[in-house]
Amino acid sequence: MKRLLKTKVNRNGIKFNKTYYYHPVLHVFIGDNVLFSTKKKLLHINVYSMEGEYICKAKADYFTEIQSSKQKCLSCPYYSQVGNVPKQQ
């Protein structure tokens, strides 16, 4: 049997062990109590209503941005990189 923990959903999702878990479906449940279960790796949590109905699988650090340096690519005309000069307009 799974161990379910009770918490309240806020605008950032569910906070557990200093990590926020979010799924867009949780927006409907802001301010409501929900139940959730965890796994050892804590990459996702399964979220359930107080009646025990499955709601979603919320992802850890959903809002964490990728470092901008990782998003740049050699073909991007707006960032100067090795062999890449920004276009003049």
N, C-alpha and C positions, 0 to 999 in steps of 0.2 A: 504494500500500500504506500502511495506517495505521501510525503509530508507536505502539507500546504501551509503557507504563511499568509497572514492577512496584512494588507496595507491599503493606504489611500492613494489614488492616482492624482498626480498634480500635472501641471502643464508640460513638464519635462518627462513625464511618464512615471515609472516606478523606481524609487531609489532603494537599493539593497547593497550593503557592504561598500558604501561610498561610490557606487557605480549606478548610473541611470540607465534604465532599460525602456525602450520605446518601440511602438508600432503605431502607425497612423490610426488604426481602429481605436486605440486607447483615448483618442481625443474626445470621443463620445462619453467616456467614463470619468472625465476630470471631476474631482471632488467626491467620487464614489469609492466605497471600499471594494476591493477585489481580493482574490486568493491567487497565489502563484507558487509554482514548484521550481526547484533549481536542479541543475546537474553539477558535476564536479568542476567542469571547465568554466562555467558561468558566462558563456558566450551568448546564451539565450535563456530566457525563462518562459515557461508556459503559464499563461494567465487565464484565470477562470472567474466567472461571476460568483457572487456569494451563494448562489443556488447550485454551483458546481458545474455550470455549462462552460465549455471551452470557448475562449474569446480569441486568443492569438498567441503567437510566439514572438515575444518582444526581444529585440536585439540590444546587446550591450553597447554603450557609447554610440548610439545612433546618430547623435549630432556632432560627433568629433570630426573635424575637418582634416582632410589630407593635407600635408605640408605643401605649400604652393610650389616649392622647388620640384616636388615629385610630379606636379601636374603639367609642368612646362615640357614642351617637346621641341625637337630641333627644327621642325617645320613651322613653328609658331612665329609669325612676323612681328609680334609685339614685345618679345623678350630677347635681349641680346644674350647670346650664348656662343660657345665656340663654333665658328663658322656660320653664325646666324646674325645678321645685322638687321635691326628694325627698319621697316619700310618708311620712307619719307613721304608724307602726304601733302 
